[in-house]
Amino acid sequence: MSAGPGITAKGLSADGAEGGQPAVPASPAGRLLARLSVLPALLAMAWLLAGLPLLLAGGFTAVLMLAVSIPLAVVLVVLGLRWLPDRWPTGLPVAGRGSGGTPWWATASVVVIAIGFGVQQMIYHSQQIIVARDPASYSQFAAWIARHGSLPIPQQRAAFGATHQALQFGGLAFYQVGHTVVPQFMAGLPMVLAGGFWLGGVTAAVAFAPLVGACAVLTFGGLAIRLTGPRWAPLATLVLAVTMPEQFTSRSTYSEPLAQILFLGGLCLVIDALTVGRGSAAEAGRAGPGTARASQLLAALGGLALGLTLVVRIDGLSDILPVIPFAGLLLIGRRPQACALLSRPYLAHISNSLYPLVGLTVVVAAGTALAVLVFRGRGLPKAPPWLLTAATVLPFAVLALLAVRPLLVPLPGHHHLAGASQAADFARSLDWVFWYLGVPAVLLGVLGAALLSRRCLQGRAPSWTLPLMAFGWIIVTVLLRPAITPNHPWASRRLVPGVLPGLILLAVWASAWLVGWLREHGYDRVLRAGLATACAALLVLPAAITAYGLGIRSGGPAGIRLAANGLATRVSYPGEIGAVNRMCAAIPAGSPVVILSGGITEQLAQVIRGMCGHPAAGLAQPGAARAVIRSIEQAGRRPVLLATSPAVLAPYGGPITQIMALRTQKDARTRLVPPRNTLPFTMDVWMSEPGR
């Protein structure tokens, strides 16, 4: 017998079970949550599939986007929601899942948690639009394409006359390439944020971040119901919602929540593809060519969603790498979903830094193809006992390696050794997970990974095979090499797409398994309830303590009080939208802007070009300011100079006015402890009009 996606020949039984065990019936409540949880991914797919070709063709406009994306969304939603199964095998023993279908309270809890998460992030959402780090870069990228509908960004050299060689047109995350300016990042999130600019300007665009974050939490809840069972899905959703990295990336315009929607939603659709037609005896009885086509369709949608993460984050190539060998397993098992799963999205650009990863992808693909050729006709052999033991031990070995790594890479003795310091910080990446999720969650997650590795090899948890491969790969690769400046909360974003969701799902599954084990061995309900409560507390409280800074303080009627002092109740970069709007209003219409202070050139050049609508450049050659002023005047324009102090502008004449006096708060930058507070941030901009 050939093997299915559970690696051995055991696979799914005829009734959709794992090893003959009945799957979790979803009921109307479960089916509703299943549909709601993949809806964000389907809508995001429609928007991105419509937007990328239009952007490449220079026709990314609101009218064309609506004309193309709405019919596409209708097709994807109808096809994607029509064939969803109504039960999911979780790999848990029958005793660990409870009886009956999905209760309405479980579905309502997941939805309420997602809505509450979105509301909280909206209350504390950031206004980061002055380019300092990625959120503002994405916002400025979106502002440009929303107004102009095309890339690259022209430098508008003619506005500066014949001295453009003395000017710098690029800035942070916007590279000067020939006669154009090219954004650094992928276009996925900016295309989504452009919808906000069309609806209500920059205020609506930054408000999209909490909305996308809430959809990501909802999608995760849907994956949790598929992998941990309906009664444990609310706990998993709550744990993710209270983690600080999830909140941090959902209140600013980061790409990770959108990548979560596509990645987690894609996993949901792949699981549904493997389960469809097996959800009930009635459906199993009428399974046929139509069921096979539905399964292939869901797999195609899931593969497309996974692939489209590349349009949002170039790191998505690494995240979806395990899809290749998983598709090979399906081919070996002669499962029809295999070819459809490998749908490829548009990919406009791969930077040089990704060549090693591309090479690894080629190697994995070649190895998978070879395995398919060898085992296609006979299926994979039964996993030997030593392999089952090794798979069970491996998660604990990896945890031990990550735990002792700081001892092998000690902190350097001299702070000027930047590379050594960063290596030492990377060696402590496991501490980041301890900060934001807690030690109990990591231990439970490792237990879940160990148990599920064995079950997947035995064919007892086929629904978990791809998620376990994907999450395991992401967790190990990210913690071994985070590939990000290791200050926080900035670096915490690397944990959002797969590390935290994977560990939470594994930890919650392990909790459900422990409670089920007690029931299976005859322990009474009180003990089981106590264990379930303890597991829930151990998962929620450490994450909440870090995010909200919960602690005991003196004071209050009883002499003590519970106090919150964490980033969850802090707002970063408030007031930037108003400051930029006032700056734009102060610049005379049609005037080219020359920035004389290098620091604000990096931060404001694209803001002025994209949001204010003025040609903008920085002075690249000291001493060339007067020549640039004359050149602009000879081109028939009135020059405007900007600087961080009036003293810089005084030598060039004209009235001097302050057009920005920003006093706000920025994100902290901690390395050895979790961040608790924000830091003061100021920006002063002065303007002069020479010759006026």
Secondary structure in CASP SS format (residue, H / E / C, confidence):
PFRMAT SS
TARGET T0000
AUTHOR 0000-0000-0000
METHOD secondary structure of the structure
MODEL  1
M C 1.00
S C 1.00
A C 1.00
G C 1.00
P C 1.00
G C 1.00
I C 1.00
T C 1.00
A C 1.00
K C 1.00
G C 1.00
L E 1.00
S C 1.00
A C 1.00
D C 1.00
G C 1.00
A C 1.00
E E 1.00
G C 1.00
G C 1.00
Q E 1.00
P C 1.00
A C 1.00
V E 1.00
P E 1.00
A C 1.00
S H 1.00
P H 1.00
A H 1.00
G H 1.00
R H 1.00
L H 1.00
L H 1.00
A H 1.00
R H 1.00
L H 1.00
S H 1.00
V H 1.00
L H 1.00
P H 1.00
A H 1.00
L H 1.00
L H 1.00
A H 1.00
M H 1.00
A H 1.00
W H 1.00
L H 1.00
L H 1.00
A H 1.00
G H 1.00
L H 1.00
P H 1.00
L H 1.00
L H 1.00
L H 1.00
A C 1.00
G C 1.00
G C 1.00
F C 1.00
T C 1.00
A H 1.00
V H 1.00
L H 1.00
M H 1.00
L H 1.00
A H 1.00
V H 1.00
S H 1.00
I H 1.00
P H 1.00
L H 1.00
A H 1.00
V H 1.00
V H 1.00
L H 1.00
V H 1.00
V H 1.00
L H 1.00
G H 1.00
L H 1.00
R H 1.00
W C 1.00
L C 1.00
P C 1.00
D C 1.00
R E 1.00
W E 1.00
P C 1.00
T C 1.00
G C 1.00
L C 1.00
P C 1.00
V H 1.00
A H 1.00
G H 1.00
R C 1.00
G C 1.00
S C 1.00
G C 1.00
G C 1.00
T C 1.00
P C 1.00
W H 1.00
W H 1.00
A H 1.00
T H 1.00
A H 1.00
S H 1.00
V H 1.00
V H 1.00
V H 1.00
I H 1.00
A H 1.00
I H 1.00
G H 1.00
F H 1.00
G H 1.00
V H 1.00
Q H 1.00
Q H 1.00
M H 1.00
I H 1.00
Y C 1.00
H C 1.00
S C 1.00
Q C 1.00
Q C 1.00
I C 1.00
I C 1.00
V C 1.00
A C 1.00
R C 1.00
D H 1.00
P H 1.00
A H 1.00
S H 1.00
Y H 1.00
S H 1.00
Q H 1.00
F H 1.00
A H 1.00
A H 1.00
W H 1.00
I H 1.00
A H 1.00
R H 1.00
H H 1.00
G C 1.00
S C 1.00
L C 1.00
P C 1.00
I E 1.00
P E 1.00
Q C 1.00
Q C 1.00
R H 1.00
A H 1.00
A H 1.00
F H 1.00
G C 1.00
A C 1.00
T C 1.00
H H 1.00
Q H 1.00
A H 1.00
L E 1.00
Q E 1.00
F C 1.00
G C 1.00
G E 1.00
L C 1.00
A C 1.00
F E 1.00
Y E 1.00
Q E 1.00
V E 1.00
G C 1.00
H C 1.00
T E 1.00
V E 1.00
V E 1.00
P E 1.00
Q C 1.00
F C 1.00
M C 1.00
A C 1.00
G H 1.00
L H 1.00
P H 1.00
M H 1.00
V H 1.00
L H 1.00
A H 1.00
G H 1.00
G H 1.00
F H 1.00
W H 1.00
L H 1.00
G H 1.00
G H 1.00
V H 1.00
T H 1.00
A H 1.00
A H 1.00
V H 1.00
A H 1.00
F H 1.00
A H 1.00
P H 1.00
L H 1.00
V H 1.00
G H 1.00
A H 1.00
C H 1.00
A H 1.00
V H 1.00
L H 1.00
T H 1.00
F H 1.00
G H 1.00
G H 1.00
L H 1.00
A H 1.00
I H 1.00
R H 1.00
L H 1.00
T H 1.00
G C 1.00
P C 1.00
R C 1.00
W C 1.00
A H 1.00
P H 1.00
L H 1.00
A H 1.00
T H 1.00
L H 1.00
V H 1.00
L H 1.00
A H 1.00
V H 1.00
T C 1.00
M H 1.00
P H 1.00
E H 1.00
Q H 1.00
F H 1.00
T H 1.00
S H 1.00
R C 1.00
S C 1.00
T C 1.00
Y C 1.00
S C 1.00
E H 1.00
P H 1.00
L H 1.00
A H 1.00
Q H 1.00
I H 1.00
L H 1.00
F H 1.00
L H 1.00
G H 1.00
G H 1.00
L H 1.00
C H 1.00
L H 1.00
V H 1.00
I H 1.00
D H 1.00
A H 1.00
L H 1.00
T H 1.00
V C 1.00
G C 1.00
R C 1.00
G C 1.00
S C 1.00
A H 1.00
A H 1.00
E H 1.00
A H 1.00
G H 1.00
R C 1.00
A C 1.00
G C 1.00
P H 1.00
G H 1.00
T H 1.00
A H 1.00
R H 1.00
A H 1.00
S H 1.00
Q H 1.00
L H 1.00
L H 1.00
A H 1.00
A H 1.00
L H 1.00
G H 1.00
G H 1.00
L H 1.00
A H 1.00
L H 1.00
G H 1.00
L H 1.00
T H 1.00
L H 1.00
V H 1.00
V H 1.00
R C 1.00
I C 1.00
D C 1.00
G H 1.00
L H 1.00
S H 1.00
D H 1.00
I C 1.00
L C 1.00
P C 1.00
V H 1.00
I H 1.00
P H 1.00
F H 1.00
A H 1.00
G H 1.00
L H 1.00
L H 1.00
L H 1.00
I H 1.00
G C 1.00
R C 1.00
R C 1.00
P C 1.00
Q H 1.00
A H 1.00
C H 1.00
A H 1.00
L H 1.00
L C 1.00
S C 1.00
R C 1.00
P C 1.00
Y C 1.00
L C 1.00
A C 1.00
H C 1.00
I C 1.00
S C 1.00
N H 1.00
S H 1.00
L H 1.00
Y H 1.00
P H 1.00
L H 1.00
V H 1.00
G H 1.00
L H 1.00
T H 1.00
V H 1.00
V H 1.00
V H 1.00
A H 1.00
A H 1.00
G H 1.00
T H 1.00
A H 1.00
L H 1.00
A H 1.00
V H 1.00
L H 1.00
V H 1.00
F H 1.00
R C 1.00
G C 1.00
R C 1.00
G C 1.00
L C 1.00
P C 1.00
K C 1.00
A C 1.00
P C 1.00
P H 1.00
W H 1.00
L H 1.00
L H 1.00
T H 1.00
A H 1.00
A H 1.00
T H 1.00
V H 1.00
L H 1.00
P H 1.00
F H 1.00
A H 1.00
V H 1.00
L H 1.00
A H 1.00
L H 1.00
L H 1.00
A H 1.00
V H 1.00
R H 1.00
P H 1.00
L H 1.00
L H 1.00
V C 1.00
P C 1.00
L C 1.00
P C 1.00
G C 1.00
H C 1.00
H C 1.00
H C 1.00
L C 1.00
A H 1.00
G H 1.00
A H 1.00
S H 1.00
Q H 1.00
A H 1.00
A H 1.00
D H 1.00
F H 1.00
A H 1.00
R C 1.00
S H 1.00
L H 1.00
D H 1.00
W H 1.00
V H 1.00
F H 1.00
W H 1.00
Y H 1.00
L C 1.00
G C 1.00
V H 1.00
P H 1.00
A H 1.00
V H 1.00
L H 1.00
L H 1.00
G H 1.00
V H 1.00
L H 1.00
G H 1.00
A H 1.00
A H 1.00
L H 1.00
L H 1.00
S H 1.00
R H 1.00
R H 1.00
C H 1.00
L H 1.00
Q C 1.00
G C 1.00
R C 1.00
A C 1.00
P H 1.00
S H 1.00
W H 1.00
T H 1.00
L H 1.00
P H 1.00
L H 1.00
M H 1.00
A H 1.00
F H 1.00
G H 1.00
W H 1.00
I H 1.00
I H 1.00
V H 1.00
T H 1.00
V H 1.00
L H 1.00
L H 1.00
R C 1.00
P C 1.00
A C 1.00
I C 1.00
T C 1.00
P C 1.00
N C 1.00
H E 1.00
P C 1.00
W H 1.00
A H 1.00
S H 1.00
R H 1.00
R H 1.00
L H 1.00
V C 1.00
P C 1.00
G C 1.00
V H 1.00
L H 1.00
P H 1.00
G H 1.00
L H 1.00
I H 1.00
L H 1.00
L H 1.00
A H 1.00
V H 1.00
W H 1.00
A H 1.00
S H 1.00
A H 1.00
W H 1.00
L H 1.00
V H 1.00
G H 1.00
W H 1.00
L H 1.00
R H 1.00
E H 1.00
H C 1.00
G C 1.00
Y C 1.00
D C 1.00
R H 1.00
V H 1.00
L H 1.00
R H 1.00
A H 1.00
G H 1.00
L H 1.00
A H 1.00
T H 1.00
A H 1.00
C H 1.00
A H 1.00
A H 1.00
L H 1.00
L H 1.00
V H 1.00
L H 1.00
P H 1.00
A H 1.00
A H 1.00
I H 1.00
T H 1.00
A H 1.00
Y H 1.00
G C 1.00
L C 1.00
G E 1.00
I E 1.00
R E 1.00
S E 1.00
G C 1.00
G C 1.00
P C 1.00
A C 1.00
G C 1.00
I E 1.00
R E 1.00
L E 1.00
A E 1.00
A C 1.00
N C 1.00
G C 1.00
L H 1.00
A H 1.00
T H 1.00
R C 1.00
V C 1.00
S C 1.00
Y C 1.00
P C 1.00
G C 1.00
E H 1.00
I H 1.00
G H 1.00
A H 1.00
V H 1.00
N H 1.00
R H 1.00
M H 1.00
C H 1.00
A H 1.00
A H 1.00
I C 1.00
P C 1.00
A C 1.00
G C 1.00
S C 1.00
P C 1.00
V E 1.00
V E 1.00
I E 1.00
L C 1.00
S C 1.00
G H 1.00
G H 1.00
I H 1.00
T H 1.00
E H 1.00
Q H 1.00
L H 1.00
A H 1.00
Q H 1.00
V H 1.00
I H 1.00
R H 1.00
G H 1.00
M H 1.00
C H 1.00
G C 1.00
H C 1.00
P C 1.00
A E 1.00
A E 1.00
G E 1.00
L E 1.00
A C 1.00
Q C 1.00
P C 1.00
G C 1.00
A C 1.00
A H 1.00
R H 1.00
A H 1.00
V H 1.00
I H 1.00
R H 1.00
S H 1.00
I H 1.00
E H 1.00
Q H 1.00
A C 1.00
G C 1.00
R C 1.00
R C 1.00
P C 1.00
V E 1.00
L E 1.00
L E 1.00
A E 1.00
T C 1.00
S C 1.00
P H 1.00
A H 1.00
V H 1.00
L H 1.00
A H 1.00
P H 1.00
Y H 1.00
G C 1.00
G C 1.00
P C 1.00
I E 1.00
T E 1.00
Q E 1.00
I E 1.00
M E 1.00
A E 1.00
L E 1.00
R E 1.00
T E 1.00
Q E 1.00
K E 1.00
D C 1.00
A C 1.00
R C 1.00
T E 1.00
R C 1.00
L C 1.00
V C 1.00
P C 1.00
P C 1.00
R C 1.00
N C 1.00
T C 1.00
L E 1.00
P E 1.00
F E 1.00
T E 1.00
M E 1.00
D E 1.00
V E 1.00
W E 1.00
M E 1.00
S E 1.00
E C 1.00
P C 1.00
G C 1.00
R C 1.00
END
